Amino acid sequence: MYLKHLSLTNYRNYVHLEQDFPERAILVQGENAQGKTNLLEAIYYLATTRSPLIGSDRHLLNWQVREEPLPFARLVGEVERSGAGERIEITLVREGQGEGRLARRIRVNGVDKRAVDLLGRLNVVLFLPQDTDLVCGAPALRRRYLDVTLCQVDALYTRHLQRYNRVLVQRNSLLRRLRERRDDPAQLSYWDEQVARWGALVTARRVQAVRRLEEVAAAAQPELTGGAERLALRYEASIPLPAVEEAPAGPDEAPPALVESALAALGRARPRDVGAAMTTVGPHRDELRFLVGGVDMGLLGSRGQQRTVALALKLAEARFMERETGEVPVFLLDDVLSELDRARGQYLLRAVDAARQVIITTTDLAQFPQEFLERAVRWRVKRGAIVEG
């Protein structure tokens, strides 16, 4: 799998870009604030329909077009995978005056699609300097990380997560009415069953994914630390997990024991949920922890340990995607070598060497060994324009 061509129009500081991408390592050099990170963000957005850096799509529009009658941004990617090509297109259009509403249109091979239909057509693993936040940041970051990773490789998980989020909104809406004594408490039983069912499917898949991520991350950690550390991943569900894992009977059939555990937890939490007007147990409240020698790296790890754990996790993510889809994802590395010592940096370059395509941004080519520089394509970025060589 690799990106053959990228077209950007009015995206961030790229007014217009038409760029072919070779099937190899690409080094993108430039000073700060020239568009290196924006380039990787655009590729990630085409793969996931989300920016890894901001929450609102309106900031993706080039500032120069925001005062035009119909401001828009367009991203187009041509992707090669399994011998077949696909064209992915996302258009963002601001409607109305002022800030207005931002409409998004997604097409694949010229056919209108939903955002969920885009996932999995271009798989990417993004390395950022702030990846340590995955280890020491808020639990929501780790839940989102698992969701984005799984949604790229598992359409069924995407559907289950969507259904869970929908029924969760309905249950929370009912809880707000109950707190104000404006509805019948008996209605909670139905929504408890729905939250338990879809939540159990989400939890079961996450637990399975964490186990597989741990297998690879645990093997990478000693390599990154000279054999000094052993890494373990622990998924902490907000409901008791059954001692014996059950295989689902069908695509939408949740493990019965896990559903029963979720129903019991929702029942125990009901008074608290009504008082808080929100659901306090379920996958949306779960946690992922990283342990080295039994020590929680998010709470007690040094900055260097947290950076190493994040690196091991990202490498495990790539291997996980390859095992799930049969194809190596595209690697996107945003100036991460500046955050690593020489040994870890060299290990990372060796680890991504097997990828069909790896795109690395940097301000300083001296961070790279000469042999890597000789076989990589080198581009320079300046003010939203790319120059080869």
Contacts in CASP RR format, 6 or more apart in sequence:
PFRMAT RR
TARGET T0000
AUTHOR 0000-0000-0000
METHOD contacts of the structure
MODEL  1
MYLKHLSLTNYRNYVHLEQDFPERAILVQGENAQGKTNLLEAIYYLATTR
SPLIGSDRHLLNWQVREEPLPFARLVGEVERSGAGERIEITLVREGQGEG
RLARRIRVNGVDKRAVDLLGRLNVVLFLPQDTDLVCGAPALRRRYLDVTL
CQVDALYTRHLQRYNRVLVQRNSLLRRLRERRDDPAQLSYWDEQVARWGA
LVTARRVQAVRRLEEVAAAAQPELTGGAERLALRYEASIPLPAVEEAPAG
PDEAPPALVESALAALGRARPRDVGAAMTTVGPHRDELRFLVGGVDMGLL
GSRGQQRTVALALKLAEARFMERETGEVPVFLLDDVLSELDRARGQYLLR
AVDAARQVIITTTDLAQFPQEFLERAVRWRVKRGAIVEG
1 79 0 8 1.000
1 80 0 8 1.000
1 81 0 8 1.000
1 82 0 8 1.000
1 122 0 8 1.000
1 123 0 8 1.000
1 327 0 8 1.000
1 328 0 8 1.000
1 329 0 8 1.000
1 330 0 8 1.000
1 356 0 8 1.000
1 357 0 8 1.000
2 21 0 8 1.000
2 23 0 8 1.000
2 79 0 8 1.000
2 80 0 8 1.000
2 81 0 8 1.000
2 330 0 8 1.000
2 356 0 8 1.000
2 357 0 8 1.000
3 21 0 8 1.000
3 43 0 8 1.000
3 77 0 8 1.000
3 78 0 8 1.000
3 79 0 8 1.000
3 80 0 8 1.000
3 122 0 8 1.000
3 330 0 8 1.000
3 357 0 8 1.000
4 20 0 8 1.000
4 21 0 8 1.000
4 77 0 8 1.000
4 78 0 8 1.000
4 79 0 8 1.000
4 80 0 8 1.000
4 85 0 8 1.000
5 18 0 8 1.000
5 19 0 8 1.000
5 20 0 8 1.000
5 21 0 8 1.000
5 76 0 8 1.000
5 77 0 8 1.000
5 78 0 8 1.000
6 17 0 8 1.000
6 19 0 8 1.000
6 21 0 8 1.000
6 39 0 8 1.000
6 42 0 8 1.000
6 43 0 8 1.000
6 75 0 8 1.000
6 76 0 8 1.000
6 77 0 8 1.000
6 78 0 8 1.000
7 17 0 8 1.000
7 18 0 8 1.000
7 19 0 8 1.000
7 74 0 8 1.000
7 75 0 8 1.000
7 76 0 8 1.000
7 77 0 8 1.000
8 14 0 8 1.000
8 16 0 8 1.000
8 17 0 8 1.000
8 42 0 8 1.000
8 73 0 8 1.000
8 74 0 8 1.000
8 75 0 8 1.000
8 76 0 8 1.000
9 15 0 8 1.000
9 16 0 8 1.000
9 17 0 8 1.000
9 72 0 8 1.000
9 73 0 8 1.000
9 74 0 8 1.000
9 75 0 8 1.000
10 16 0 8 1.000
10 61 0 8 1.000
10 62 0 8 1.000
10 64 0 8 1.000
10 65 0 8 1.000
10 71 0 8 1.000
10 72 0 8 1.000
10 73 0 8 1.000
10 74 0 8 1.000
11 17 0 8 1.000
11 38 0 8 1.000
11 42 0 8 1.000
11 60 0 8 1.000
11 61 0 8 1.000
11 62 0 8 1.000
11 73 0 8 1.000
11 74 0 8 1.000
11 75 0 8 1.000
12 35 0 8 1.000
12 38 0 8 1.000
12 41 0 8 1.000
12 42 0 8 1.000
12 60 0 8 1.000
12 62 0 8 1.000
13 34 0 8 1.000
13 35 0 8 1.000
13 38 0 8 1.000
13 62 0 8 1.000
13 383 0 8 1.000
13 384 0 8 1.000
14 35 0 8 1.000
14 38 0 8 1.000
14 39 0 8 1.000
14 42 0 8 1.000
14 62 0 8 1.000
14 384 0 8 1.000
15 62 0 8 1.000
15 64 0 8 1.000
15 384 0 8 1.000
17 384 0 8 1.000
17 385 0 8 1.000
17 386 0 8 1.000
19 386 0 8 1.000
21 357 0 8 1.000
21 359 0 8 1.000
22 357 0 8 1.000
22 377 0 8 1.000
23 80 0 8 1.000
23 356 0 8 1.000
23 357 0 8 1.000
24 357 0 8 1.000
24 375 0 8 1.000
24 376 0 8 1.000
24 377 0 8 1.000
25 352 0 8 1.000
25 353 0 8 1.000
25 357 0 8 1.000
25 358 0 8 1.000
25 360 0 8 1.000
25 372 0 8 1.000
25 375 0 8 1.000
25 376 0 8 1.000
25 377 0 8 1.000
26 357 0 8 1.000
26 358 0 8 1.000
26 359 0 8 1.000
26 360 0 8 1.000
26 376 0 8 1.000
26 377 0 8 1.000
26 378 0 8 1.000
26 379 0 8 1.000
27 360 0 8 1.000
27 362 0 8 1.000
27 365 0 8 1.000
27 368 0 8 1.000
27 373 0 8 1.000
27 376 0 8 1.000
27 377 0 8 1.000
27 378 0 8 1.000
27 379 0 8 1.000
28 36 0 8 1.000
28 39 0 8 1.000
28 359 0 8 1.000
28 360 0 8 1.000
28 361 0 8 1.000
28 362 0 8 1.000
28 379 0 8 1.000
28 380 0 8 1.000
28 381 0 8 1.000
28 386 0 8 1.000
29 36 0 8 1.000
29 361 0 8 1.000
29 362 0 8 1.000
29 363 0 8 1.000
29 364 0 8 1.000
29 365 0 8 1.000
29 378 0 8 1.000
29 379 0 8 1.000
29 380 0 8 1.000
29 381 0 8 1.000
30 36 0 8 1.000
30 361 0 8 1.000
30 362 0 8 1.000
30 363 0 8 1.000
30 380 0 8 1.000
30 381 0 8 1.000
30 382 0 8 1.000
31 363 0 8 1.000
31 382 0 8 1.000
32 363 0 8 1.000
34 381 0 8 1.000
34 382 0 8 1.000
34 383 0 8 1.000
34 384 0 8 1.000
35 381 0 8 1.000
35 384 0 8 1.000
36 334 0 8 1.000
36 335 0 8 1.000
36 361 0 8 1.000
36 362 0 8 1.000
36 381 0 8 1.000
37 53 0 8 1.000
37 334 0 8 1.000
37 335 0 8 1.000
37 361 0 8 1.000
38 384 0 8 1.000
39 359 0 8 1.000
39 361 0 8 1.000
39 381 0 8 1.000
39 386 0 8 1.000
40 126 0 8 1.000
40 332 0 8 1.000
40 334 0 8 1.000
40 359 0 8 1.000
40 361 0 8 1.000
41 51 0 8 1.000
41 52 0 8 1.000
41 53 0 8 1.000
42 75 0 8 1.000
43 122 0 8 1.000
43 124 0 8 1.000
43 330 0 8 1.000
43 332 0 8 1.000
43 359 0 8 1.000
44 50 0 8 1.000
44 51 0 8 1.000
44 52 0 8 1.000
44 124 0 8 1.000
44 126 0 8 1.000
44 332 0 8 1.000
45 51 0 8 1.000
45 60 0 8 1.000
45 75 0 8 1.000
45 90 0 8 1.000
46 75 0 8 1.000
46 77 0 8 1.000
46 88 0 8 1.000
46 90 0 8 1.000
46 118 0 8 1.000
46 122 0 8 1.000
47 119 0 8 1.000
47 120 0 8 1.000
47 121 0 8 1.000
47 122 0 8 1.000
47 123 0 8 1.000
47 124 0 8 1.000
47 152 0 8 1.000
47 330 0 8 1.000
48 119 0 8 1.000
48 124 0 8 1.000
48 148 0 8 1.000
48 151 0 8 1.000
48 152 0 8 1.000
49 90 0 8 1.000
49 104 0 8 1.000
49 106 0 8 1.000
49 115 0 8 1.000
49 118 0 8 1.000
49 119 0 8 1.000
50 148 0 8 1.000
51 57 0 8 1.000
51 60 0 8 1.000
52 126 0 8 1.000
52 128 0 8 1.000
54 60 0 8 1.000
57 92 0 8 1.000
57 102 0 8 1.000
57 104 0 8 1.000
58 94 0 8 1.000
58 99 0 8 1.000
58 102 0 8 1.000
60 73 0 8 1.000
60 92 0 8 1.000
61 71 0 8 1.000
61 72 0 8 1.000
61 73 0 8 1.000
61 92 0 8 1.000
61 94 0 8 1.000
62 73 0 8 1.000
65 71 0 8 1.000
65 72 0 8 1.000
65 73 0 8 1.000
66 94 0 8 1.000
70 93 0 8 1.000
70 94 0 8 1.000
71 93 0 8 1.000
71 94 0 8 1.000
72 91 0 8 1.000
72 92 0 8 1.000
72 93 0 8 1.000
72 94 0 8 1.000
73 91 0 8 1.000
73 92 0 8 1.000
74 89 0 8 1.000
74 90 0 8 1.000
74 91 0 8 1.000
74 92 0 8 1.000
75 89 0 8 1.000
75 90 0 8 1.000
75 91 0 8 1.000
76 87 0 8 1.000
76 88 0 8 1.000
76 89 0 8 1.000
76 90 0 8 1.000
77 87 0 8 1.000
77 88 0 8 1.000
77 89 0 8 1.000
77 122 0 8 1.000
78 85 0 8 1.000
78 86 0 8 1.000
78 87 0 8 1.000
78 88 0 8 1.000
79 85 0 8 1.000
79 86 0 8 1.000
79 87 0 8 1.000
79 88 0 8 1.000
79 121 0 8 1.000
79 122 0 8 1.000
81 121 0 8 1.000
81 122 0 8 1.000
81 327 0 8 1.000
82 327 0 8 1.000
86 108 0 8 1.000
86 109 0 8 1.000
86 121 0 8 1.000
87 107 0 8 1.000
87 108 0 8 1.000
87 109 0 8 1.000
87 110 0 8 1.000
88 106 0 8 1.000
88 107 0 8 1.000
88 108 0 8 1.000
88 118 0 8 1.000
88 121 0 8 1.000
88 122 0 8 1.000
89 106 0 8 1.000
89 107 0 8 1.000
89 108 0 8 1.000
89 110 0 8 1.000
90 104 0 8 1.000
90 105 0 8 1.000
90 106 0 8 1.000
90 107 0 8 1.000
90 118 0 8 1.000
91 104 0 8 1.000
91 105 0 8 1.000
91 107 0 8 1.000
92 102 0 8 1.000
92 103 0 8 1.000
92 104 0 8 1.000
93 102 0 8 1.000
93 103 0 8 1.000
93 104 0 8 1.000
93 105 0 8 1.000
94 100 0 8 1.000
94 101 0 8 1.000
94 102 0 8 1.000
94 103 0 8 1.000
95 101 0 8 1.000
95 102 0 8 1.000
95 103 0 8 1.000
104 115 0 8 1.000
105 112 0 8 1.000
106 112 0 8 1.000
106 113 0 8 1.000
106 114 0 8 1.000
106 115 0 8 1.000
106 117 0 8 1.000
106 118 0 8 1.000
107 113 0 8 1.000
108 117 0 8 1.000
108 118 0 8 1.000
108 121 0 8 1.000
116 155 0 8 1.000
116 158 0 8 1.000
116 159 0 8 1.000
116 162 0 8 1.000
119 151 0 8 1.000
119 152 0 8 1.000
119 155 0 8 1.000
119 158 0 8 1.000
120 151 0 8 1.000
120 152 0 8 1.000
120 153 0 8 1.000
120 155 0 8 1.000
120 325 0 8 1.000
122 330 0 8 1.000
123 152 0 8 1.000
123 153 0 8 1.000
123 321 0 8 1.000
123 325 0 8 1.000
123 327 0 8 1.000
123 329 0 8 1.000
123 330 0 8 1.000
124 152 0 8 1.000
124 329 0 8 1.000
124 330 0 8 1.000
124 331 0 8 1.000
124 332 0 8 1.000
125 314 0 8 1.000
125 317 0 8 1.000
125 318 0 8 1.000
125 321 0 8 1.000
125 329 0 8 1.000
125 330 0 8 1.000
125 331 0 8 1.000
125 332 0 8 1.000
126 332 0 8 1.000
126 334 0 8 1.000
127 311 0 8 1.000
127 314 0 8 1.000
127 331 0 8 1.000
127 332 0 8 1.000
127 333 0 8 1.000
127 334 0 8 1.000
127 336 0 8 1.000
127 348 0 8 1.000
128 334 0 8 1.000
128 336 0 8 1.000
129 334 0 8 1.000
129 335 0 8 1.000
129 336 0 8 1.000
129 338 0 8 1.000
129 339 0 8 1.000
131 307 0 8 1.000
131 310 0 8 1.000
131 311 0 8 1.000
131 313 0 8 1.000
131 314 0 8 1.000
131 336 0 8 1.000
132 303 0 8 1.000
132 306 0 8 1.000
132 307 0 8 1.000
132 310 0 8 1.000
133 141 0 8 1.000
134 141 0 8 1.000
134 142 0 8 1.000
134 145 0 8 1.000
134 310 0 8 1.000
134 313 0 8 1.000
135 290 0 8 1.000
135 297 0 8 1.000
135 298 0 8 1.000
135 306 0 8 1.000
135 309 0 8 1.000
135 310 0 8 1.000
135 313 0 8 1.000
136 297 0 8 1.000
136 298 0 8 1.000
136 299 0 8 1.000
136 301 0 8 1.000
136 306 0 8 1.000
137 298 0 8 1.000
139 285 0 8 1.000
139 286 0 8 1.000
139 287 0 8 1.000
139 288 0 8 1.000
142 287 0 8 1.000
142 288 0 8 1.000
143 283 0 8 1.000
143 284 0 8 1.000
143 286 0 8 1.000
143 288 0 8 1.000
145 288 0 8 1.000
146 206 0 8 1.000
146 209 0 8 1.000
146 210 0 8 1.000
146 288 0 8 1.000
147 161 0 8 1.000
149 209 0 8 1.000
149 317 0 8 1.000
149 320 0 8 1.000
149 321 0 8 1.000
150 157 0 8 1.000
150 158 0 8 1.000
150 161 0 8 1.000
150 205 0 8 1.000
150 206 0 8 1.000
150 209 0 8 1.000
151 157 0 8 1.000
151 158 0 8 1.000
151 161 0 8 1.000
152 321 0 8 1.000
152 329 0 8 1.000
153 320 0 8 1.000
153 321 0 8 1.000
153 324 0 8 1.000
153 325 0 8 1.000
154 205 0 8 1.000
154 324 0 8 1.000
156 251 0 8 1.000
157 202 0 8 1.000
157 205 0 8 1.000
160 198 0 8 1.000
160 199 0 8 1.000
160 201 0 8 1.000
160 202 0 8 1.000
160 205 0 8 1.000
160 252 0 8 1.000
161 202 0 8 1.000
163 198 0 8 1.000
164 195 0 8 1.000
164 198 0 8 1.000
164 199 0 8 1.000
164 201 0 8 1.000
164 202 0 8 1.000
164 283 0 8 1.000
164 284 0 8 1.000
165 284 0 8 1.000
167 191 0 8 1.000
167 194 0 8 1.000
167 195 0 8 1.000
167 198 0 8 1.000
168 195 0 8 1.000
168 279 0 8 1.000
168 284 0 8 1.000
170 191 0 8 1.000
170 194 0 8 1.000
171 188 0 8 1.000
171 191 0 8 1.000
171 192 0 8 1.000
171 194 0 8 1.000
171 195 0 8 1.000
171 279 0 8 1.000
172 277 0 8 1.000
172 278 0 8 1.000
172 279 0 8 1.000
174 183 0 8 1.000
174 187 0 8 1.000
174 188 0 8 1.000
174 191 0 8 1.000
175 188 0 8 1.000
175 273 0 8 1.000
175 274 0 8 1.000
175 275 0 8 1.000
175 276 0 8 1.000
175 277 0 8 1.000
175 278 0 8 1.000
175 279 0 8 1.000
176 277 0 8 1.000
177 183 0 8 1.000
178 185 0 8 1.000
178 188 0 8 1.000
178 274 0 8 1.000
178 277 0 8 1.000
179 274 0 8 1.000
179 275 0 8 1.000
179 277 0 8 1.000
185 274 0 8 1.000
188 270 0 8 1.000
192 263 0 8 1.000
192 266 0 8 1.000
192 267 0 8 1.000
193 263 0 8 1.000
195 262 0 8 1.000
195 266 0 8 1.000
195 279 0 8 1.000
195 282 0 8 1.000
196 254 0 8 1.000
196 259 0 8 1.000
196 262 0 8 1.000
196 263 0 8 1.000
196 266 0 8 1.000
197 254 0 8 1.000
197 259 0 8 1.000
198 254 0 8 1.000
199 254 0 8 1.000
199 262 0 8 1.000
199 282 0 8 1.000
199 283 0 8 1.000
200 254 0 8 1.000
200 255 0 8 1.000
200 258 0 8 1.000
200 259 0 8 1.000
200 261 0 8 1.000
200 262 0 8 1.000
201 248 0 8 1.000
201 252 0 8 1.000
201 254 0 8 1.000
202 283 0 8 1.000
203 237 0 8 1.000
203 239 0 8 1.000
203 241 0 8 1.000
203 258 0 8 1.000
203 262 0 8 1.000
203 282 0 8 1.000
203 283 0 8 1.000
203 286 0 8 1.000
204 245 0 8 1.000
204 248 0 8 1.000
204 254 0 8 1.000
204 255 0 8 1.000
204 258 0 8 1.000
206 235 0 8 1.000
206 283 0 8 1.000
206 286 0 8 1.000
207 235 0 8 1.000
207 237 0 8 1.000
207 241 0 8 1.000
207 245 0 8 1.000
209 320 0 8 1.000
210 233 0 8 1.000
210 234 0 8 1.000
210 235 0 8 1.000
210 288 0 8 1.000
211 233 0 8 1.000
212 320 0 8 1.000
212 323 0 8 1.000
213 233 0 8 1.000
213 313 0 8 1.000
213 316 0 8 1.000
213 317 0 8 1.000
213 320 0 8 1.000
214 231 0 8 1.000
214 232 0 8 1.000
214 233 0 8 1.000
214 316 0 8 1.000
215 316 0 8 1.000
216 315 0 8 1.000
216 316 0 8 1.000
216 319 0 8 1.000
216 320 0 8 1.000
217 231 0 8 1.000
217 233 0 8 1.000
217 309 0 8 1.000
217 312 0 8 1.000
217 313 0 8 1.000
217 315 0 8 1.000
217 316 0 8 1.000
218 230 0 8 1.000
218 231 0 8 1.000
218 232 0 8 1.000
218 233 0 8 1.000
220 231 0 8 1.000
220 311 0 8 1.000
220 312 0 8 1.000
220 315 0 8 1.000
220 316 0 8 1.000
220 351 0 8 1.000
221 229 0 8 1.000
221 230 0 8 1.000
221 231 0 8 1.000
221 292 0 8 1.000
221 308 0 8 1.000
221 309 0 8 1.000
221 312 0 8 1.000
222 228 0 8 1.000
222 229 0 8 1.000
222 230 0 8 1.000
223 347 0 8 1.000
224 308 0 8 1.000
224 311 0 8 1.000
224 312 0 8 1.000
224 344 0 8 1.000
224 347 0 8 1.000
225 308 0 8 1.000
229 292 0 8 1.000
229 293 0 8 1.000
229 305 0 8 1.000
229 308 0 8 1.000
230 292 0 8 1.000
230 293 0 8 1.000
231 290 0 8 1.000
231 291 0 8 1.000
231 292 0 8 1.000
231 309 0 8 1.000
231 312 0 8 1.000
232 290 0 8 1.000
232 291 0 8 1.000
232 292 0 8 1.000
232 293 0 8 1.000
232 294 0 8 1.000
233 288 0 8 1.000
233 289 0 8 1.000
233 290 0 8 1.000
233 291 0 8 1.000
233 313 0 8 1.000
234 288 0 8 1.000
234 289 0 8 1.000
234 290 0 8 1.000
234 291 0 8 1.000
235 286 0 8 1.000
235 287 0 8 1.000
235 288 0 8 1.000
236 286 0 8 1.000
236 287 0 8 1.000
236 288 0 8 1.000
236 289 0 8 1.000
237 282 0 8 1.000
237 283 0 8 1.000
237 286 0 8 1.000
238 265 0 8 1.000
238 280 0 8 1.000
238 281 0 8 1.000
238 282 0 8 1.000
238 283 0 8 1.000
238 285 0 8 1.000
238 286 0 8 1.000
238 287 0 8 1.000
239 258 0 8 1.000
239 261 0 8 1.000
239 262 0 8 1.000
239 264 0 8 1.000
239 265 0 8 1.000
239 281 0 8 1.000
239 282 0 8 1.000
240 261 0 8 1.000
240 265 0 8 1.000
241 258 0 8 1.000
241 261 0 8 1.000
242 255 0 8 1.000
242 257 0 8 1.000
242 258 0 8 1.000
242 261 0 8 1.000
244 257 0 8 1.000
245 255 0 8 1.000
246 255 0 8 1.000
246 256 0 8 1.000
246 257 0 8 1.000
246 258 0 8 1.000
247 255 0 8 1.000
248 254 0 8 1.000
248 255 0 8 1.000
262 281 0 8 1.000
262 282 0 8 1.000
265 281 0 8 1.000
265 282 0 8 1.000
266 273 0 8 1.000
266 279 0 8 1.000
266 281 0 8 1.000
269 279 0 8 1.000
269 280 0 8 1.000
269 281 0 8 1.000
272 280 0 8 1.000
273 279 0 8 1.000
273 280 0 8 1.000
289 296 0 8 1.000
289 298 0 8 1.000
290 296 0 8 1.000
290 297 0 8 1.000
290 298 0 8 1.000
290 309 0 8 1.000
290 313 0 8 1.000
291 297 0 8 1.000
292 301 0 8 1.000
292 305 0 8 1.000
292 309 0 8 1.000
295 301 0 8 1.000
297 305 0 8 1.000
297 306 0 8 1.000
297 309 0 8 1.000
298 306 0 8 1.000
307 339 0 8 1.000
307 340 0 8 1.000
308 344 0 8 1.000
311 336 0 8 1.000
311 340 0 8 1.000
311 344 0 8 1.000
311 348 0 8 1.000
315 348 0 8 1.000
315 351 0 8 1.000
318 328 0 8 1.000
318 329 0 8 1.000
318 331 0 8 1.000
318 352 0 8 1.000
318 355 0 8 1.000
321 327 0 8 1.000
321 328 0 8 1.000
321 329 0 8 1.000
322 328 0 8 1.000
322 329 0 8 1.000
328 354 0 8 1.000
328 355 0 8 1.000
328 356 0 8 1.000
329 355 0 8 1.000
330 355 0 8 1.000
330 356 0 8 1.000
330 357 0 8 1.000
330 358 0 8 1.000
330 359 0 8 1.000
331 352 0 8 1.000
331 355 0 8 1.000
331 357 0 8 1.000
331 358 0 8 1.000
331 359 0 8 1.000
331 360 0 8 1.000
332 358 0 8 1.000
332 359 0 8 1.000
333 348 0 8 1.000
333 352 0 8 1.000
333 358 0 8 1.000
333 359 0 8 1.000
333 360 0 8 1.000
333 361 0 8 1.000
334 361 0 8 1.000
335 361 0 8 1.000
335 362 0 8 1.000
335 363 0 8 1.000
336 348 0 8 1.000
337 345 0 8 1.000
337 348 0 8 1.000
337 349 0 8 1.000
337 360 0 8 1.000
337 362 0 8 1.000
337 367 0 8 1.000
337 368 0 8 1.000
338 362 0 8 1.000
338 363 0 8 1.000
338 364 0 8 1.000
338 367 0 8 1.000
340 348 0 8 1.000
346 369 0 8 1.000
349 368 0 8 1.000
349 369 0 8 1.000
349 372 0 8 1.000
352 358 0 8 1.000
360 376 0 8 1.000
362 368 0 8 1.000
365 373 0 8 1.000
365 378 0 8 1.000
368 376 0 8 1.000
377 388 0 8 1.000
377 389 0 8 1.000
378 388 0 8 1.000
378 389 0 8 1.000
379 386 0 8 1.000
379 387 0 8 1.000
379 388 0 8 1.000
379 389 0 8 1.000
380 386 0 8 1.000
380 387 0 8 1.000
380 388 0 8 1.000
380 389 0 8 1.000
381 387 0 8 1.000
END
